Amino acid sequence: MYPKVEIAVDKIRHNTEMLIGKCSKYNIDVAAVTKVFCAIPEVAKAMVDGGAKILADSRVENLEKLIDIDVPKLLLRLPMISQAEDVVRVADMSLNSELETIKALSKAAVMGNKKHKIILMIDLGDLREGIFEKEEIFNTVETIIDLEGIKLYGIGVNLTCYGGVIPREANLTKLMITKRELEERFGINIEVVSGGNSSSIHLLEDGTMPKGINLLRLGESLVLGRETAFGDKIKDTYEDCFKLRAEIIEIKEKPSMPIGEIGMDAFGNKPVFEDKGVRKRAICAIGRQDIDPGDVIPDDTDITILGASSDHFIIDVTDCEDEYKVGDIVSFNLTYGGILSTSTSRYIKKELV
């Protein structure tokens, strides 16, 4: 059945083992992020088998799928107040920055006779989630430590995901300074300092990770073998854990320039074309509803991706050594965005290999 994504669970387990090995040298635990593959339990289990001590996801619905895997669960996206009861039920801990949400989690935890752990997010300049002002951090913690059902488990930061700010020794040291200030001011112990995601791995490579950072939330590095600050390949890891296979439904020789007045395409854009004469073009049974054409890399390097509509993926196979025909399968590697899109699409089969 096509289209499908083949997932090499052994390669994901290997990547997890490699990254955990790097982190353990710095006494850093790994929360393995499952959101990119929509928390397929068998894939998440491969990460646990590879040594991950925590599973993390942005969606409550995904954490629900992992409830039978016996490791702590972390909710990555700031909780919605409307989901407080579900958050406490499926997640042992969550990232937070809003006091009213934390109060709602406290109430839900008390009702459920649970203790929910909070990692308070600090904004160090990337300008996504997190408390920006130092005094607000102090005021928030002062309230949290008196709430029932809640434990201030740690502090954390997110970098690169929105503002592109690169984790460095200097900005992560600010997180360690905040930890010490909180401990001294309130007489508490901050157990966890989460120093970001796969974009922080380069600090392990060059030996500049500040001492005391003890948790990283890793996703892309586990599934694509790449750090995300600079996009560099991580040595001895696999990049092809996810493979997209799509079937050819048409092959025709056609002009490379549309004939007639050009207006908007199906997505409201006015396309631009280069006249290369008559070319052999193939259509695969997949489209933008499933994936952006910019998120796939053909295994056959002689294939050129021309574009896509909702349900048709158009490629140029003129220069290929293989004589493709209708019914043949074309294979693609995927970017992180490509894995996310195809995992989310219910029209694409997921097959463990």
VOBA-1610 file (N, C-alpha, C; in pm, whole numbers, padded with zeros to 5 digits, always signed):
BEGIN
Met+00084-00120+00000Met+00000+00000+00000Met+00088+00125+00000Tyr+00061+00213-00091Tyr+00138+00337-00103Tyr+00041+00456-00108Pro+00090+00576-00072Pro+00224+00608-00021Pro+00242+00557+00122Lys+00366+00537+00157Lys+00395+00494+00293Lys+00529+00550+00339Val+00544+00554+00469Val+00672+00590+00531Val+00724+00467+00604Glu+00843+00426+00570Glu+00908+00314+00639Glu+00996+00370+00750Ile+00979+00316+00870Ile+01050+00367+00988Ile+01144+00258+01038Ala+01273+00287+01036Ala+01375+00191+01079Ala+01397+00205+01230Val+01325+00126+01307Val+01329+00141+01453Val+01468+00108+01510Asp+01538+00014+01448Asp+01673-00020+01496Asp+01768+00099+01482Lys+01751+00175+01373Lys+01837+00292+01353Lys+01803+00401+01454Ile+01676+00415+01487Ile+01637+00514+01587Ile+01692+00474+01724Arg+01685+00346+01756Arg+01743+00301+01882Arg+01893+00328+01885His+01961+00300+01773His+02105+00326+01764His+02135+00474+01784Asn+02062+00561+01714Asn+02084+00705+01730Asn+02064+00748+01874Thr+01962+00694+01938Thr+01935+00729+02078Thr+02051+00686+02166Glu+02101+00566+02145Glu+02216+00517+02223Glu+02337+00609+02205Met+02361+00651+02080Met+02476+00737+02053Met+02463+00871+02123Leu+02346+00932+02115Leu+02327+01064+02175Leu+02329+01056+02327Ile+02270+00952+02382Ile+02271+00937+02527Ile+02413+00914+02576Gly+02492+00843+02496Gly+02632+00825+02533Gly+02707+00957+02541Lys+02681+01046+02445Lys+02745+01178+02447Lys+02699+01258+02570Cys+02569+01253+02596Cys+02514+01332+02707Cys+02560+01280+02843Ser+02571+01148+02855Ser+02605+01090+02985Ser+02744+01131+03031Lys+02831+01163+02937Lys+02965+01210+02975Lys+02960+01342+03050Tyr+02851+01415+03033Tyr+02832+01543+03102Tyr+02724+01533+03209Asn+02687+01408+03247Asn+02582+01385+03347Asn+02450+01449+03307Ile+02419+01439+03178Ile+02295+01495+03123Ile+02202+01382+03084Asp+02078+01387+03134Asp+01975+01293+03093Asp+01907+01342+02966Val+01840+01251+02897Val+01772+01283+02771Val+01623+01257+02784Ala+01544+01358+02749Ala+01402+01339+02726Ala+01384+01322+02576Ala+01344+01202+02533Ala+01330+01173+02391Ala+01197+01227+02341Val+01203+01313+02241Val+01084+01383+02191Val+01018+01299+02080Thr+00890+01271+02099Thr+00817+01180+02010Thr+00720+01252+01917Lys+00714+01384+01924Lys+00608+01457+01852Lys+00622+01447+01700Val+00745+01437+01648Val+00763+01442+01503Val+00702+01319+01433Phe+00694+01205+01505Phe+00630+01087+01448Phe+00498+01056+01517Cys+00439+01159+01578Cys+00307+01147+01640Cys+00300+01034+01742Ala+00412+01012+01810Ala+00419+00921+01925Ala+00374+00778+01891Ile+00420+00728+01777Ile+00395+00586+01749Ile+00462+00504+01860Pro+00386+00426+01936Pro+00443+00362+02056Pro+00566+00277+02029Glu+00567+00202+01918Glu+00681+00114+01889Glu+00809+00194+01866Val+00795+00313+01806Val+00912+00398+01783Val+00959+00460+01914Ala+00863+00505+01995Ala+00897+00558+02127Ala+00966+00452+02212Lys+00919+00328+02202Lys+00980+00218+02278Lys+01124+00196+02234Ala+01153+00214+02105Ala+01291+00201+02057Ala+01381+00305+02122Met+01328+00425+02145Met+01405+00529+02213Met+01431+00491+02358Val+01330+00435+02423Val+01348+00390+02562Val+01449+00276+02566Asp+01440+00183+02472Asp+01538+00074+02464Asp+01678+00128+02440Gly+01686+00244+02374Gly+01815+00308+02351Gly+01868+00385+02471Gly+01789+00391+02578Gly+01836+00452+02702Gly+01765+00578+02746Ala+01665+00624+02670Ala+01593+00745+02710Ala+01518+00721+02841Lys+01534+00812+02936Lys+01469+00797+03067Lys+01335+00869+03075Ile+01309+00956+02978Ile+01185+01035+02975Ile+01136+01038+02830Leu+01005+01030+02810Leu+00945+01054+02679Leu+00872+01188+02684Ala+00890+01267+02580Ala+00835+01403+02579Ala+00758+01428+02451Asp+00648+01500+02463Asp+00568+01534+02346Asp+00495+01664+02372Ser+00456+01732+02262Ser+00386+01860+02272Ser+00236+01845+02286Arg+00185+01726+02255Arg+00041+01707+02251Arg-00005+01605+02355Val-00108+01642+02429Val-00168+01551+02525Val-00214+01423+02455Glu-00269+01440+02334Glu-00321+01325+02260Glu-00210+01225+02228Asn-00090+01274+02203Asn+00022+01184+02176Asn+00070+01114+02303Leu+00077+01188+02413Leu+00118+01127+02539Leu+00022+01016+02580Glu-00105+01032+02544Glu-00205+00928+02572Glu-00164+00795+02509Lys-00102+00801+02390Lys-00059+00678+02322Lys+00054+00607+02396Leu+00128+00682+02477Leu+00249+00630+02541Leu+00226+00587+02686Ile+00101+00588+02728Ile+00071+00572+02870Ile+00117+00438+02924Asp+00127+00336+02838Asp+00168+00202+02884Asp+00319+00182+02884Ile+00395+00280+02836Ile+00542+00270+02841Ile+00587+00326+02975Asp+00657+00245+03051Asp+00682+00274+03192Asp+00805+00364+03213Val+00796+00485+03162Val+00895+00590+03194Val+00817+00719+03216Pro+00875+00817+03287Pro+00806+00945+03306Pro+00777+01014+03173Lys+00667+01088+03169Lys+00625+01161+03048Lys+00629+01311+03076Leu+00677+01384+02976Leu+00690+01530+02984Leu+00607+01595+02875Leu+00520+01689+02913Leu+00447+01768+02814Leu+00532+01889+02779Leu+00567+01902+02649Leu+00658+02006+02605Leu+00590+02140+02582Arg+00474+02139+02517Arg+00406+02266+02493Arg+00340+02312+02621Leu+00341+02443+02645Leu+00276+02496+02764Leu+00133+02445+02772Pro+00090+02394+02886Pro-00044+02336+02895Pro-00153+02441+02874Met-00266+02394+02820Met-00386+02476+02817Met-00462+02455+02948Ile-00514+02562+03003Ile-00592+02549+03126Ile-00708+02451+03106Ser-00769+02455+02986Ser-00883+02368+02959Ser-00846+02220+02958Gln-00716+02188+02949Gln-00671+02050+02948Gln-00600+02010+03077Ala-00612+02090+03181Ala-00534+02067+03304Ala-00552+01926+03360Glu-00674+01879+03364Glu-00698+01745+03421Glu-00632+01637+03336Asp-00641+01650+03203Asp-00577+01552+03115Asp-00426+01559+03124Val-00372+01679+03139Val-00226+01695+03151Val-00176+01620+03273Val-00242+01639+03384Val-00200+01572+03508Val-00218+01420+03497Arg-00317+01378+03422Arg-00343+01235+03408Arg-00238+01165+03323Val-00195+01226+03211Val-00105+01156+03118Val+00041+01198+03130Ala+00069+01311+03194Ala+00207+01361+03203Ala+00250+01371+03349Asp+00371+01327+03375Asp+00427+01340+03509Asp+00482+01479+03535Met+00516+01548+03427Met+00574+01682+03439Met+00540+01762+03314Ser+00551+01894+03325Ser+00521+01980+03209Ser+00604+02107+03217Leu+00630+02164+03098Leu+00695+02294+03088Leu+00590+02402+03109Asn+00621+02504+03189Asn+00522+02607+03222Asn+00585+02744+03231Ser+00502+02847+03206Ser+00547+02985+03224Ser+00437+03075+03280Glu+00313+03024+03285Glu+00199+03106+03328Glu+00147+03058+03463Leu+00142+03149+03559Leu+00102+03114+03695Leu-00041+03064+03701Glu-00132+03123+03623Glu-00271+03078+03628Glu-00284+02934+03579Thr-00204+02898+03481Thr-00205+02759+03433Thr-00152+02666+03542Ile-00046+02706+03609Ile+00012+02624+03715Ile-00088+02605+03829Lys-00164+02708+03858Lys-00269+02696+03961Lys-00375+02595+03917Ala-00410+02596+03788Ala-00507+02499+03737Ala-00452+02357+03746Leu-00323+02340+03717Leu-00261+02209+03730Leu-00258+02165+03876Ser-00236+02259+03966Ser-00238+02229+04109Ser-00374+02176+04152Lys-00477+02244+04109Lys-00613+02202+04143Lys-00642+02062+04086Ala-00602+02039+03960Ala-00626+01910+03897Ala-00547+01799+03966Ala-00424+01831+04006Ala-00340+01732+04073Ala-00399+01693+04209Val-00447+01791+04282Val-00510+01763+04412Val-00634+01675+04393Met-00714+01708+04294Met-00835+01630+04267Met-00799+01486+04227Gly-00690+01471+04156Gly-00648+01339+04111Gly-00555+01269+04206Asn-00531+01330+04322Asn-00440+01273+04423Asn-00303+01243+04364Lys-00251+01341+04288Lys-00121+01326+04223Lys-00029+01442+04259Lys+00099+01422+04228Lys+00199+01528+04242Lys+00254+01554+04102His+00227+01673+04049His+00270+01707+03913His+00394+01796+03919Lys+00494+01761+03842Lys+00620+01835+03843Lys+00618+01947+03740Ile+00670+02061+03780Ile+00676+02179+03694Ile+00822+02211+03659Ile+00847+02228+03529Ile+00974+02286+03485Ile+00941+02427+03437Leu+00986+02526+03511Leu+00953+02665+03480Leu+01044+02716+03369Met+00983+02765+03262Met+01059+02806+03145Met+01104+02952+03157Ile+01231+02974+03126Ile+01293+03106+03130Ile+01327+03147+02987Asp+01288+03268+02948Asp+01316+03318+02814Asp+01451+03390+02815Leu+01548+03332+02743Leu+01682+03390+02736Leu+01705+03465+02605Gly+01596+03500+02537Gly+01610+03584+02419Gly+01555+03530+02290Asp+01516+03401+02288Asp+01460+03345+02166Asp+01315+03391+02145Leu+01252+03437+02250Leu+01121+03503+02246Leu+01007+03411+02206Arg+01019+03283+02245Arg+00902+03196+02237Arg+00850+03187+02380Glu+00837+03065+02437Glu+00782+03059+02572Glu+00888+03089+02678Gly+00840+03130+02795Gly+00931+03155+02907Gly+00913+03292+02968Ile+00949+03301+03096Ile+00941+03428+03168Ile+01066+03509+03138Phe+01046+03633+03101Phe+01157+03717+03054Phe+01219+03799+03168Glu+01137+03852+03257Glu+01186+03942+03362Glu+01222+03864+03489Lys+01337+03895+03546Lys+01386+03825+03664Lys+01289+03836+03782Glu+01231+03953+03803Glu+01142+03970+03918Glu+01016+03885+03903Glu+00969+03870+03778Glu+00851+03784+03756Glu+00886+03638+03786Ile+01008+03598+03756Ile+01051+03462+03789Ile+01042+03441+03940Phe+01097+03536+04016Phe+01094+03525+04163Phe+00950+03521+04215Asn+00865+03610+04163Asn+00726+03616+04210Asn+00651+03487+04178Thr+00678+03432+04060Thr+00611+03308+04020Thr+00653+03192+04109Val+00782+03181+04134Val+00832+03072+04218Val+00780+03086+04360Glu+00773+03208+04409Glu+00722+03230+04545Glu+00581+03173+04562Thr+00501+03184+04457Thr+00365+03130+04462Thr+00365+02979+04441Ile+00444+02930+04347Ile+00445+02788+04313Ile+00478+02701+04434Ile+00576+02742+04511Ile+00625+02655+04618Ile+00522+02634+04729Asp+00417+02716+04731Asp+00311+02698+04830Asp+00189+02625+04774Leu+00190+02590+04646Leu+00074+02524+04586Leu+00074+02375+04618Glu-00043+02322+04646Glu-00057+02178+04669Glu-00058+02105+04536Gly-00013+01980+04540Gly-00017+01896+04421Gly+00088+01929+04316Ile+00169+02028+04344Ile+00269+02077+04248Ile+00408+02073+04311Lys+00506+02032+04231Lys+00645+02038+04276Lys+00724+02117+04172Leu+00795+02220+04217Leu+00886+02290+04127Leu+01007+02201+04107Tyr+01007+02132+03995Tyr+01106+02029+03967Tyr+01232+02086+03904Gly+01214+02192+03823Gly+01330+02246+03756Gly+01300+02374+03680Ile+01401+02421+03610Ile+01386+02535+03519Ile+01443+02494+03384Gly+01398+02564+03280Gly+01443+02526+03147Gly+01440+02643+03050Val+01491+02619+02932Val+01494+02722+02829Val+01470+02655+02693Asn+01411+02731+02603Asn+01402+02688+02464Asn+01475+02789+02377Leu+01560+02738+02288Leu+01635+02824+02197Leu+01627+02768+02056Thr+01647+02853+01959Thr+01652+02828+01814Thr+01516+02803+01748Cys+01416+02754+01820Cys+01291+02712+01755Cys+01214+02829+01694Tyr+01218+02945+01756Tyr+01147+03060+01699Tyr+01245+03168+01653Gly+01322+03222+01746Gly+01410+03334+01713Gly+01541+03293+01650Gly+01572+03161+01652Gly+01697+03115+01594Gly+01819+03143+01681Val+01797+03180+01808Val+01910+03213+01896Val+01987+03085+01929Ile+02116+03086+01905Ile+02199+02967+01923Ile+02238+02950+02070Pro+02223+02830+02124Pro+02271+02805+02260Pro+02423+02822+02267Arg+02465+02900+02363Arg+02607+02921+02388Arg+02634+02907+02538Glu+02760+02894+02570Glu+02797+02885+02712Glu+02747+03008+02787Ala+02752+03125+02725Ala+02714+03249+02792Ala+02566+03252+02828Asn+02477+03220+02731Asn+02335+03230+02765Asn+02288+03116+02854Leu+02343+02995+02839Leu+02304+02887+02928Leu+02359+02905+03069Thr+02472+02976+03080Thr+02524+03009+03214Thr+02425+03097+03289Lys+02352+03183+03217Lys+02249+03265+03281Lys+02142+03179+03345Leu+02112+03066+03282Leu+02015+02973+03340Leu+02068+02915+03471Met+02196+02882+03475Met+02256+02829+03597Met+02259+02935+03708Ile+02282+03060+03668Ile+02280+03170+03767Ile+02140+03183+03827Thr+02036+03173+03741Thr+01898+03180+03790Thr+01869+03067+03887Lys+01917+02948+03858Lys+01900+02834+03949Lys+01958+02865+04086Arg+02081+02916+04089Arg+02146+02945+04218Arg+02070+03054+04293Glu+02025+03156+04222Glu+01952+03265+04287Glu+01822+03215+04348Leu+01752+03128+04278Leu+01627+03073+04330Leu+01652+02986+04453Glu+01753+02905+04447Glu+01784+02817+04561Glu+01823+02897+04684Glu+01902+03001+04664Glu+01945+03083+04777Glu+01830+03166+04834Arg+01747+03221+04746Arg+01639+03309+04790Arg+01527+03235+04862Phe+01495+03112+04813Phe+01380+03041+04868Phe+01417+02916+04947Gly+01545+02885+04954Gly+01587+02768+05030Gly+01534+02638+04971Ile+01531+02629+04839Ile+01478+02512+04770Ile+01587+02444+04689Asn+01557+02325+04640Asn+01649+02253+04554Asn+01588+02240+04415Ile+01653+02298+04316Ile+01612+02285+04177Ile+01681+02162+04120Glu+01606+02054+04099Glu+01667+01927+04059Glu+01710+01925+03913Val+01632+01990+03827Val+01655+01978+03683Val+01680+02115+03622Val+01783+02123+03539Val+01806+02241+03457Val+01812+02193+03312Ser+01707+02223+03238Ser+01694+02173+03101Ser+01748+02277+03003Gly+01860+02243+02943Gly+01933+02339+02861Gly+01900+02336+02714Gly+01774+02305+02681Gly+01733+02316+02543Gly+01714+02184+02472Asn+01730+02188+02340Asn+01696+02076+02254Asn+01817+02032+02172Ser+01791+01979+02052Ser+01902+01929+01970Ser+01998+02038+01925Ser+01958+02163+01938Ser+02049+02272+01902Ser+02158+02294+02006Ser+02146+02228+02122Ser+02249+02242+02226Ser+02358+02137+02216Ile+02345+02044+02123Ile+02440+01933+02115Ile+02581+01981+02079His+02591+02088+02001His+02725+02135+01963His+02808+02175+02085Leu+02741+02210+02196Leu+02812+02244+02318Leu+02878+02121+02380Leu+02818+02003+02355Leu+02882+01879+02400Leu+03004+01849+02315Glu+02991+01876+02186Glu+03101+01846+02092Glu+03224+01932+02119Asp+03200+02061+02151Asp+03316+02149+02171Asp+03352+02169+02319Gly+03281+02098+02409Gly+03317+02100+02551Gly+03281+02227+02624Thr+03180+02301+02574Thr+03144+02429+02639Thr+03008+02425+02708Met+02950+02307+02726Met+02825+02297+02798Met+02847+02334+02945Pro+02774+02433+02997Pro+02794+02472+03137Pro+02765+02356+03233Lys+02848+02341+03332Lys+02828+02236+03432Lys+02699+02263+03508Gly+02619+02160+03524Gly+02493+02174+03595Gly+02371+02160+03506Ile+02388+02183+03375Ile+02281+02150+03282Ile+02267+01999+03284Asn+02148+01947+03316Asn+02137+01803+03335Asn+02021+01737+03260Leu+01957+01812+03169Leu+01851+01753+03087Leu+01846+01824+02952Leu+01845+01745+02845Leu+01820+01796+02711Leu+01697+01727+02654Arg+01619+01801+02577Arg+01498+01748+02514Arg+01532+01726+02366Leu+01557+01601+02329Leu+01612+01571+02197Leu+01510+01502+02108Gly+01490+01557+01989Gly+01401+01498+01891Gly+01471+01479+01758Glu+01502+01590+01691Glu+01561+01582+01557Glu+01692+01506+01555Ser+01774+01522+01658Ser+01902+01452+01661Ser+01882+01301+01668Leu+01772+01256+01728Leu+01747+01113+01740Leu+01691+01054+01610Val+01608+01129+01540Val+01543+01073+01421Val+01618+01106+01292Leu+01704+01210+01295Leu+01776+01249+01173Leu+01928+01255+01190Gly+01977+01227+01312Gly+02121+01226+01332Gly+02187+01359+01304Arg+02120+01469+01345Arg+02170+01602+01313Arg+02144+01697+01429Glu+02245+01782+01457Glu+02220+01889+01554Glu+02153+02003+01478Thr+02082+02089+01551Thr+01995+02185+01483Thr+02037+02331+01497Ala+02150+02358+01559Ala+02199+02496+01563Ala+02260+02532+01428Phe+02336+02438+01370Phe+02405+02463+01243Phe+02369+02359+01136Gly+02290+02258+01174Gly+02250+02155+01078Gly+02357+02053+01048Asp+02454+02036+01138Asp+02565+01945+01112Asp+02527+01800+01145Lys+02578+01709+01063Lys+02560+01566+01086Lys+02632+01526+01214Ile+02570+01439+01294Ile+02632+01386+01414Ile+02701+01255+01378Lys+02826+01246+01410Lys+02907+01130+01373Lys+02844+01000+01424Asp+02850+00898+01339Asp+02805+00762+01373Asp+02655+00753+01401Thr+02577+00838+01337Thr+02431+00828+01347Thr+02370+00813+01209Tyr+02246+00768+01205Tyr+02174+00749+01079Tyr+02088+00870+01047Glu+02085+00906+00918Glu+02001+01016+00870Glu+01874+00966+00801Asp+01867+00836+00775Asp+01760+00781+00693Asp+01667+00688+00773Cys+01635+00727+00894Cys+01545+00645+00976Cys+01403+00643+00920Phe+01367+00746+00844Phe+01234+00757+00785Phe+01249+00767+00632Lys+01179+00678+00561Lys+01184+00676+00415Lys+01042+00687+00360Leu+01020+00782+00271Leu+00892+00794+00203Leu+00896+00718+00071Arg+00796+00634+00048Arg+00782+00561-00077Arg+00651+00604-00142Ala+00658+00649-00268Ala+00539+00695-00340Ala+00533+00631-00477Glu+00412+00600-00522Glu+00392+00528-00648Glu+00368+00626-00764Ile+00430+00594-00877Ile+00410+00674-00999Ile+00276+00637-01063Ile+00194+00739-01093Ile+00063+00715-01155Ile+00054+00770-01297Glu+00155+00846-01339Glu+00161+00892-01478Glu+00304+00924-01514Ile+00342+00890-01639Ile+00469+00936-01698Ile+00439+00982-01841Lys+00473+01108-01868Lys+00450+01164-02001Lys+00562+01261-02036Glu+00591+01272-02165Glu+00679+01379-02211Glu+00593+01500-02242Lys+00627+01612-02177Lys+00547+01734-02190Lys+00639+01855-02192Pro+00589+01969-02243Pro+00669+02092-02235Pro+00694+02131-02090Ser+00803+02199-02066Ser+00833+02244-01930Ser+00767+02377-01896Met+00709+02442-01999Met+00634+02566-01976Met+00486+02541-01999Pro+00400+02578-01901Pro+00255+02569-01927Pro+00216+02654-02048Ile+00108+02615-02113Ile+00063+02683-02235Ile-00062+02763-02202Gly-00055+02895-02221Gly-00168+02982-02191Gly-00132+03086-02087Glu-00227+03171-02056Glu-00207+03277-01958Glu-00198+03217-01818Ile-00096+03256-01742Ile-00072+03198-01610Ile-00132+03286-01501Gly-00216+03228-01421Gly-00274+03296-01306Gly-00227+03230-01177Met-00317+03220-01079Met-00280+03160-00951Met-00294+03008-00959Asp-00209+02939-00880Asp-00223+02794-00869Asp-00327+02761-00762Ala-00339+02633-00728Ala-00443+02589-00634Ala-00424+02645-00494Phe-00304+02697-00466Phe-00276+02749-00332Phe-00262+02901-00330Gly-00310+02966-00438Gly-00312+03112-00439Gly-00182+03177-00476Asn-00086+03100-00524Asn+00043+03156-00565Asn+00052+03162-00718Lys+00126+03258-00769Lys+00149+03265-00912Lys+00282+03197-00944Pro+00277+03077-01005Pro+00401+03001-01027Pro+00489+03061-01136Val+00617+03032-01124Val+00716+03077-01222Val+00783+02952-01280Phe+00801+02948-01412Phe+00857+02829-01478Phe+00978+02867-01563Glu+01068+02771-01580Glu+01183+02787-01667Glu+01165+02696-01789Asp+01184+02751-01907Asp+01165+02674-02030Asp+01288+02587-02056Lys+01273+02457-02037Lys+01381+02362-02063Lys+01345+02268-02179Gly+01241+02307-02253Gly+01198+02221-02363Gly+01110+02108-02313Val+01098+02006-02396Val+01016+01890-02360Val+01093+01801-02263Arg+01026+01762-02155Arg+01089+01681-02050Arg+00998+01563-02015Lys+01060+01457-01963Lys+00982+01342-01915Lys+00944+01369-01770Arg+00814+01376-01748Arg+00761+01413-01616Arg+00680+01296-01560Ala+00699+01272-01430Ala+00623+01167-01362Ala+00538+01231-01252Ile+00423+01172-01228Ile+00337+01216-01118Ile+00329+01103-01016Cys+00355+01137-00889Cys+00342+01041-00779Cys+00213+01069-00703Ala+00155+00962-00649Ala+00028+00972-00578Ala+00049+01018-00434Ile+00082+01145-00421Ile+00098+01211-00293Ile+00093+01360-00323Gly+00065+01444-00226Gly+00055+01586-00256Gly+00077+01674-00136Arg+00049+01801-00156Arg+00070+01899-00049Arg-00018+01874+00073Gln-00127+01803+00055Gln-00207+01768+00170Gln-00128+01679+00266Asp-00028+01609+00213Asp+00054+01519+00292Asp+00189+01578+00330Ile+00248+01656+00239Ile+00385+01702+00261Ile+00417+01818+00166Asp+00503+01907+00211Asp+00553+02014+00126Asp+00663+01957+00036Pro+00662+01987-00093Pro+00765+01930-00182Pro+00907+01971-00143Gly+00922+02077-00068Gly+01054+02117-00024Gly+01109+02032+00089Asp+01027+01940+00143Asp+01067+01858+00257Asp+01105+01716+00218Val+01126+01692+00088Val+01166+01559+00043Val+01295+01567-00037Ile+01377+01461-00027Ile+01503+01452-00099Ile+01504+01318-00172Pro+01496+01318-00305Pro+01491+01189-00377Pro+01618+01108-00356Asp+01601+00977-00339Asp+01718+00889-00334Asp+01792+00891-00467Asp+01717+00896-00576Asp+01776+00907-00710Asp+01812+01054-00731Thr+01940+01083-00728Thr+01986+01223-00733Thr+01962+01287-00869Asp+01923+01207-00970Asp+01893+01263-01101Asp+01748+01309-01114Ile+01667+01282-01013Ile+01529+01329-01012Ile+01527+01476-00970Thr+01448+01556-01040Thr+01423+01695-01000Thr+01277+01708-00959Ile+01254+01769-00843Ile+01118+01791-00796Ile+01066+01920-00859Leu+00957+01910-00930Leu+00901+02027-00999Leu+00798+02100-00915Gly+00722+02027-00836Gly+00620+02092-00755Gly+00509+01996-00721Ala+00402+02049-00663Ala+00292+01963-00620Ala+00164+02043-00612Ser+00053+01972-00634Ser-00078+02024-00600Ser-00127+01944-00479Ser-00253+01953-00446Ser-00301+01888-00323Ser-00271+01739-00320Asp-00289+01671-00436Asp-00282+01526-00439Asp-00187+01471-00545His-00111+01559-00610His-00022+01518-00719His+00117+01577-00695Phe+00216+01490-00703Phe+00356+01528-00680Phe+00430+01510-00812Ile+00481+01619-00870Ile+00534+01618-01007Ile+00686+01623-01003Ile+00748+01525-01069Ile+00893+01517-01072Ile+00941+01502-01216Asp+01064+01547-01240Asp+01129+01537-01371Asp+01225+01418-01366Val+01202+01318-01452Val+01287+01199-01452Val+01367+01185-01583Thr+01377+01294-01656Thr+01442+01291-01788Thr+01585+01241-01780Asp+01660+01286-01679Asp+01803+01258-01671Asp+01836+01131-01593Cys+01735+01056-01552Cys+01758+00938-01469Cys+01808+00819-01552Glu+01898+00742-01494Glu+01945+00620-01558Glu+01835+00514-01558Asp+01760+00509-01450Asp+01649+00412-01443Asp+01537+00455-01537Glu+01477+00357-01604Glu+01363+00384-01691Glu+01235+00367-01609Tyr+01194+00474-01544Tyr+01075+00465-01460Tyr+00951+00442-01545Lys+00856+00367-01487Lys+00729+00342-01555Lys+00616+00354-01454Val+00495+00360-01506Val+00377+00369-01419Val+00372+00246-01328Gly+00349+00270-01199Gly+00347+00162-01100Gly+00476+00147-01024Asp+00586+00210-01072Asp+00713+00206-00999Asp+00704+00290-00871Ile+00792+00258-00778Ile+00796+00328-00649Ile+00919+00418-00644Val+00898+00543-00607Val+01008+00639-00590Val+01032+00659-00442Ser+01160+00659-00402Ser+01197+00670-00261Ser+01256+00806-00231Phe+01222+00859-00113Phe+01268+00990-00071Phe+01315+00985+00074Asn+01421+01058+00105Asn+01451+01093+00243Asn+01366+01214+00282Leu+01353+01236+00411Leu+01265+01341+00461Leu+01340+01437+00553Thr+01303+01564+00547Thr+01348+01659+00647Thr+01266+01639+00773Tyr+01299+01713+00878Tyr+01222+01705+01002Tyr+01077+01744+00976Gly+01057+01850+00899Gly+00922+01891+00864Gly+00850+01786+00782Gly+00924+01716+00698Gly+00866+01610+00617Gly+00821+01492+00701Ile+00902+01456+00800Ile+00861+01348+00892Ile+00735+01387+00966Leu+00731+01511+01013Leu+00614+01559+01087Leu+00488+01556+01000Ser+00499+01606+00877Ser+00383+01612+00788Ser+00332+01473+00753Thr+00422+01385+00712Thr+00379+01251+00671Thr+00329+01170+00789Ser+00384+01194+00908Ser+00335+01123+01026Ser+00195+01169+01062Thr+00167+01296+01037Thr+00036+01352+01071Thr-00070+01310+00970Ser-00031+01291+00844Ser-00127+01259+00739Ser-00183+01119+00757Arg-00315+01108+00763Arg-00376+00977+00776Arg-00380+00903+00643Tyr-00340+00968+00536Tyr-00341+00906+00405Tyr-00211+00831+00373Ile-00115+00841+00464Ile+00015+00776+00442Ile+00031+00665+00543Lys+00054+00545+00493Lys+00074+00428+00579Lys+00209+00441+00649Lys+00214+00399+00776Lys+00339+00394+00850Lys+00376+00247+00871Glu+00497+00211+00829Glu+00541+00072+00836Glu+00673+00064+00908Leu+00679-00017+01013Leu+00801-00037+01089Leu+00887-00141+01018Val+01015-00109+01001Val+01105-00203+00934Val+01228-00226+01019
//
